[in-house]
Amino acid sequence: MLLLGALLAALPVVLSYPSAYNSINCIGDKILPTPTYGLSGANFSVCATINIKAPITVVSNAILDVNNYKNWNTFVYNATPPADVKTAADIKVGQSIVFNSRGIPAGATSVGTDIVTFVQRPYFAAWKNIENEAFIGHSEHCFLFAACADGSTQFTHWQTQYGLNAGVIYGLKPDFQRAYEVEANDLKKYAEKK
Ligand SMILES: *[C@@H]1O[C@H](CO)[C@@H](O)[C@H](O)[C@H]1NC(C)=O
């Protein structure tokens, strides 16, 4: 039994994202749920969306191929996944990825380690950040990819900040929002050239 317990504990629990998320959009300044935390204790969300004239798999793989961010993403200008992650296909729930970002606040760079929480190719992926919970609360990023009838892809990326201390960085919300829009535009430029 001990062995079985240890085995079960080592297996990541792979859950599906709620299908209602397929209709999430960035219209209005609203708090958006994430699959790990829902709306409980949410302080604010930022959300960016863009139509990309590229197939859903191209757009989705661009987000999952974190080793390649350095070649197109000016917001998250570098990412370091575990050493065995070589391509988009290697991203799995439970992995820790170190992200280097620029622009929150303007002119500053920061580094954070997120944990992959959902990967449902090519429709949805999410990662959460819990490393500075005592100071800024916790958060989750969601990436939604929707195939449009004309072969293009609607990309929607949101983050919600949660917890008693989330309000500490509420003042940075406009910086987060601007950075998310920069990234969506970068992704469009990159995916449409592929
Ligand atoms: C988020 O935090 C800020 C700063 O503490 C506060 O003013 C605001 O009311 C909070 N929003 C929500 C929805 O809790």
The ligand as an SDF file (V2000), in Angstrom:
LIG
                    3D

 14 14  0  0  0  0  0  0  0  0999 V2000
   -7.6420   44.6660   -5.0450 C   0  0  0  0  0  0  0  0  0  0  0  0
   -6.6880   45.2970   -4.2370 O   0  0  0  0  0  0  0  0  0  0  0  0
   -6.7700   46.7150   -4.2240 C   0  0  0  0  0  0  0  0  0  0  0  0
   -5.6000   47.2600   -3.4040 C   0  0  0  0  0  0  0  0  0  0  0  0
   -5.5780   46.6990   -2.1270 O   0  0  0  0  0  0  0  0  0  0  0  0
   -8.1200   47.1460   -3.6580 C   0  0  0  0  0  0  0  0  0  0  0  0
   -8.2300   48.5390   -3.6980 O   0  0  0  0  0  0  0  0  0  0  0  0
   -9.2190   46.5150   -4.5150 C   0  0  0  0  0  0  0  0  0  0  0  0
  -10.4790   46.8230   -3.9490 O   0  0  0  0  0  0  0  0  0  0  0  0
   -9.0460   45.0140   -4.5800 C   0  0  0  0  0  0  0  0  0  0  0  0
  -10.0400   44.4570   -5.4990 N   0  0  0  0  0  0  0  0  0  0  0  0
  -10.7770   43.4170   -5.2030 C   0  0  0  0  0  0  0  0  0  0  0  0
  -11.7490   42.9800   -6.2500 C   0  0  0  0  0  0  0  0  0  0  0  0
  -10.6520   42.7920   -4.1580 O   0  0  0  0  0  0  0  0  0  0  0  0
  1  2  1  0
  1 10  1  0
  2  3  1  0
  3  4  1  0
  3  6  1  0
  4  5  1  0
  6  7  1  0
  6  8  1  0
  8  9  1  0
  8 10  1  0
 10 11  1  0
 11 12  1  0
 12 13  1  0
 12 14  2  0
M  END
$$$$
